[in-house]
Amino acid sequence: MNTTMADDPRANVETIITSLTGIVITIISASVSIIASALVIYIILRSMKGLRKSVYHRIMFGMNAADILQSTAIAFTTLPMPKDMIYSFKGVVIGNHTSCQVQGFFVVFGCLMGIMYNAALSIYYLCSINYNMTDQQFRKCLEPCLHVIAIFGGFVIAVGLGLADRYHPSPSTKAWCGVSRYPYWCEVSDDDCDAESIIAFILFCIVTGGIAVVCSIVIVGTMILIVHKVRRLQRIRTQELQKYRSQIYAQIASDNLLQTTKTVMKQAMAYTIVNLLGIVSFIIFPAIMQRLFDISKPTPVLQIIYLAFRPLQGFFNA
């Protein structure tokens, strides 16, 4: 332990995140997410198609498996944290530097893999609805690449962060070991801090931010294209009905098609919002928390909201 850092009054900061209340909230939230994801996987495995016959099931399996990885790691909260860290978390701390690195690895690996599987699911919907691509065609052309990108991409980034020693506890952003500056108040200009480690942290933010932007564009863009496709089919179908049927029947059919379109739009928007919330909770929200902490402690309500919703991606996916 660095004695100078340990004696710094900022190391003994008390927040909801470091309190027993925050730790319990995190454990409950992560447990709910694990159960929800496990139920989805159970339903998939018990279904008639299972994993072998359905591309959709395989993507959903990957998405929920990724959530189980990160939620399980988060559920351990303070247990893997190093006993000689400079912070004072109220939970049980029995770990060391290695256990903290392992926890951080699974949190990042699971989260990044889940984000990329969300984008893969959006691509699958787009190909199925807009381009009438069958499961067999999708399996041959795109599915292997999407699995490799999701699994290998998340793994490489998570391993790279571990090798760069980027996984640490932080009383400002999380009740578990994750990507963080150590200590949390370090800046590149600080003499007592390792400038290289801070630069590595900034590079991580840039890389993950880029992944988040690309996945967000894919998720939102595919949903827009799907809605546009459905609306175009609605207009074409209505015109055909007007040619061969009376106006009243065309109007009834048009109303039914419009209602179907609205339902698809609502489902698409709900799905898009859920996935974007996952991206926000992993990348954007922690950055906001850290920036607020540099100025003054975030409000307890904000900290509770973050701890409650951050591990819940699996629940929302279900």
C-alpha positions in Angstrom: 0.0 0.0 0.0 1.3 3.5 -0.8 1.5 5.2 2.6 1.1 8.7 1.1 -2.1 7.7 -0.7 -3.5 5.9 2.3 -3.0 9.0 4.5 -4.8 11.2 1.9 -8.3 12.1 3.4 -9.9 11.3 0.0 -9.0 7.6 0.5 -11.4 7.4 3.4 -14.4 8.9 1.7 -17.7 7.4 2.6 -20.4 7.0 0.0 -23.5 4.8 -0.6 -21.2 2.8 -2.9 -18.8 1.9 0.0 -21.6 1.4 2.5 -23.3 -1.9 3.4 -26.5 -0.6 2.0 -24.9 -0.1 -1.4 -23.3 -3.5 -1.3 -26.6 -5.2 -0.5 -28.4 -3.4 -3.3 -25.7 -4.5 -5.7 -25.9 -8.2 -4.6 -29.7 -8.2 -4.9 -29.7 -6.5 -8.3 -27.0 -8.8 -9.7 -28.8 -11.9 -8.3 -32.0 -10.9 -10.0 -30.2 -10.5 -13.3 -28.5 -13.9 -13.0 -31.8 -15.6 -12.3 -33.5 -13.9 -15.3 -30.7 -14.8 -17.7 -30.6 -18.4 -16.4 -34.4 -18.7 -17.0 -34.0 -17.5 -20.6 -31.2 -20.0 -21.2 -33.3 -22.8 -19.6 -36.3 -21.9 -21.8 -34.0 -21.9 -24.9 -32.5 -25.3 -24.1 -35.9 -26.8 -23.3 -37.6 -25.4 -26.5 -38.3 -27.5 -29.6 -35.6 -25.8 -31.7 -33.0 -25.5 -28.9 -29.6 -24.2 -30.0 -28.9 -26.3 -33.0 -31.9 -25.2 -35.2 -32.3 -21.5 -34.3 -30.0 -18.6 -35.0 -32.1 -16.4 -32.7 -31.7 -18.9 -29.9 -27.9 -19.0 -30.3 -27.6 -15.2 -30.2 -29.9 -15.0 -27.2 -27.9 -17.7 -25.5 -24.7 -15.8 -26.0 -26.3 -12.6 -24.8 -27.6 -14.1 -21.6 -24.4 -16.2 -21.0 -22.5 -12.9 -21.2 -24.8 -11.3 -18.6 -24.4 -14.3 -16.2 -20.6 -13.8 -16.4 -20.7 -10.1 -15.6 -23.5 -10.3 -13.1 -21.9 -13.2 -11.2 -18.7 -11.3 -11.0 -20.5 -8.1 -9.8 -22.5 -10.2 -7.2 -19.2 -10.9 -5.3 -19.0 -7.1 -4.7 -16.2 -6.5 -2.2 -15.0 -10.1 -1.6 -12.3 -10.1 -4.2 -11.0 -6.6 -3.4 -7.4 -6.5 -2.0 -7.2 -6.4 1.7 -4.4 -3.9 1.6 -6.3 -1.3 -0.6 -6.4 2.3 0.5 -10.2 2.4 0.6 -12.6 1.5 3.4 -15.5 -0.5 2.0 -18.0 -1.8 4.6 -18.4 -5.2 3.0 -16.3 -8.3 3.6 -12.9 -7.9 1.9 -10.8 -11.1 1.7 -9.1 -10.8 -1.7 -5.8 -9.7 -3.2 -4.6 -8.0 -6.3 -5.1 -11.1 -8.4 -8.6 -11.8 -7.3 -9.5 -8.2 -8.0 -8.1 -8.5 -11.5 -10.1 -11.7 -12.1 -13.3 -10.0 -11.0 -12.7 -7.0 -13.2 -11.9 -9.3 -16.2 -15.2 -11.1 -16.0 -17.2 -7.9 -15.6 -15.6 -6.3 -18.6 -15.6 -9.4 -20.7 -19.3 -10.2 -20.0 -20.4 -6.6 -20.5 -18.6 -6.1 -23.8 -19.7 -9.5 -25.2 -23.3 -8.7 -24.2 -23.2 -5.3 -25.9 -21.9 -6.9 -29.1 -24.4 -9.7 -29.0 -27.2 -7.1 -28.7 -25.9 -5.5 -31.9 -25.7 -9.0 -33.5 -29.4 -9.6 -32.6 -30.4 -6.3 -34.3 -28.5 -7.4 -37.4 -30.3 -10.7 -37.4 -33.7 -9.0 -37.2 -32.8 -6.6 -40.0 -31.7 -9.5 -42.3 -34.8 -11.6 -41.5 -37.4 -8.8 -41.9 -35.9 -6.4 -44.5 -34.0 -8.9 -46.7 -36.0 -12.1 -46.1 -32.8 -14.0 -45.2 -33.5 -17.5 -43.9 -31.8 -18.9 -40.8 -29.7 -21.2 -43.1 -28.5 -18.3 -45.1 -27.7 -16.2 -42.1 -25.9 -19.1 -40.4 -23.6 -19.5 -43.5 -23.0 -15.8 -44.2 -23.0 -13.8 -41.0 -23.5 -15.8 -37.8 -19.9 -17.2 -37.4 -18.4 -13.7 -37.8 -20.8 -12.2 -35.3 -20.0 -14.8 -32.7 -16.2 -14.4 -33.2 -16.5 -10.6 -33.0 -18.6 -10.7 -29.8 -16.5 -13.4 -28.0 -13.0 -12.7 -29.2 -13.4 -8.9 -29.2 -14.6 -8.8 -25.6 -12.0 -11.3 -24.5 -9.1 -9.4 -26.1 -10.0 -6.1 -24.6 -10.6 -7.6 -21.2 -7.3 -9.5 -21.2 -5.5 -6.3 -22.4 -6.9 -4.3 -19.5 -5.7 -7.1 -17.1 -2.2 -7.1 -18.5 -2.2 -3.3 -18.2 -3.3 -3.6 -14.5 -6.4 -1.5 -15.0 -8.8 -3.3 -12.7 -9.2 -1.6 -9.3 -11.8 -0.8 -6.6 -13.2 2.7 -6.7 -15.5 4.3 -4.1 -16.6 6.8 -6.7 -18.1 4.5 -9.3 -18.7 0.9 -8.3 -18.9 -1.6 -5.4 -16.8 -4.1 -7.2 -13.4 -4.3 -8.9 -13.6 -2.8 -12.4 -11.8 -0.5 -14.8 -10.8 2.5 -12.7 -8.0 4.9 -11.8 -6.1 4.0 -8.6 -6.5 6.1 -6.6 -9.7 7.4 -8.1 -8.6 11.1 -7.9 -5.5 10.6 -10.0 -4.9 12.8 -13.0 -2.0 12.7 -15.5 -0.6 15.9 -14.1 -0.4 14.5 -10.5 3.2 13.8 -9.4 2.1 11.0 -7.0 0.2 9.1 -9.8 1.5 6.8 -12.6 1.0 8.8 -15.8 1.2 5.7 -17.9 -1.6 4.0 -16.0 -3.8 7.1 -16.4 -3.1 7.2 -20.1 -4.0 3.5 -20.4 -7.3 4.3 -18.6 -8.0 7.1 -21.0 -7.3 4.8 -24.0 -9.7 2.2 -22.6 -12.4 4.9 -22.4 -11.8 5.8 -26.0 -11.8 2.2 -27.2 -14.9 1.2 -25.3 -16.6 4.4 -26.2 -16.0 3.7 -29.8 -17.4 0.2 -29.4 -20.5 1.6 -27.7 -21.0 4.2 -30.4 -20.7 1.6 -33.2 -23.1 -0.8 -31.4 -25.5 2.0 -30.7 -25.6 3.0 -34.3 -26.2 -0.6 -35.4 -29.0 -1.1 -32.8 -30.8 2.2 -33.5 -30.1 2.1 -37.3 -31.5 -1.4 -37.7 -34.6 -0.6 -35.8 -35.2 2.5 -38.0 -34.7 0.4 -41.1 -37.1 -2.3 -39.9 -39.8 0.2 -39.0 -39.4 1.9 -42.4 -39.7 -1.5 -44.1 -42.9 -2.4 -42.3 -44.4 1.0 -43.2 -43.5 0.6 -46.8 -45.1 -2.8 -47.0 -48.1 -1.3 -45.4 -48.5 1.3 -48.1 -47.9 -1.3 -50.9 -50.5 -3.7 -49.4 -53.0 -0.9 -49.0 -52.6 0.1 -52.6 -53.1 -3.5 -53.8 -56.3 -3.8 -51.7 -57.7 -0.6 -53.1 -57.3 -2.0 -56.6 -59.2 -5.2 -56.1 -61.6 -4.5 -53.2 -64.0 -1.8 -52.2 -62.8 1.2 -50.3 -64.3 0.1 -47.0 -62.5 -3.2 -47.1 -59.2 -1.4 -48.0 -59.8 0.9 -45.1 -60.3 -1.9 -42.6 -57.2 -3.7 -43.9 -55.2 -0.5 -43.7 -56.3 0.1 -40.1 -55.2 -3.5 -39.2 -51.9 -3.0 -40.9 -51.4 0.3 -39.2 -52.1 -1.3 -35.8 -49.6 -4.0 -36.6 -47.0 -1.4 -37.6 -47.5 0.5 -34.4 -47.0 -2.8 -32.4 -43.8 -3.5 -34.2 -42.6 0.1 -33.7 -43.3 -0.2 -29.9 -41.4 -3.5 -29.7 -38.5 -2.1 -31.7 -38.3 1.0 -29.6 -38.5 -0.9 -26.3 -35.8 -3.3 -27.5 -33.6 -0.4 -28.6 -34.1 1.5 -25.3 -33.2 -1.6 -23.2 -30.0 -2.2 -25.1 -29.0 1.5 -25.1 -29.6 1.6 -21.3 -27.1 -1.3 -21.0 -24.5 0.8 -22.9 -25.2 3.9 -20.9 -24.9 2.0 -17.5 -21.5 0.5 -18.5 -19.7 3.4 -20.1 -21.5 6.8 -19.9 -23.0 6.6 -16.4 -19.6 5.7 -14.6 -17.9 8.5 -16.5 -20.6 11.0 -15.2 -20.2 9.6 -11.7 -16.4 10.0 -11.8 -16.7 13.5 -13.1 -19.2 14.5 -10.5 -17.0 12.9 -7.8 -14.1 15.1 -9.0 -16.3 18.1 -8.2 -18.3 16.9 -5.3 -19.9 13.6 -4.2 -22.8 12.5 -6.3 -26.1 12.5 -4.5 -27.1 9.3 -2.6 -30.1 8.9 -4.9 -27.9 8.9 -8.0 -25.5 6.3 -6.4 -28.4 4.0 -5.5 -29.9 4.2 -9.0 -26.6 3.3 -10.5 -26.0 0.4 -8.1 -29.6 -0.9 -8.6 -29.7 -0.7 -12.4 -26.1 -1.4 -13.5 -26.2 -5.2 -13.0 -29.8 -5.5 -14.3 -29.1 -6.0 -18.0 -30.0 -9.7 -17.9 -33.3 -8.9 -16.3 -34.2 -6.3 -19.0 -33.1 -8.7 -21.7 -35.5 -11.3 -20.3 
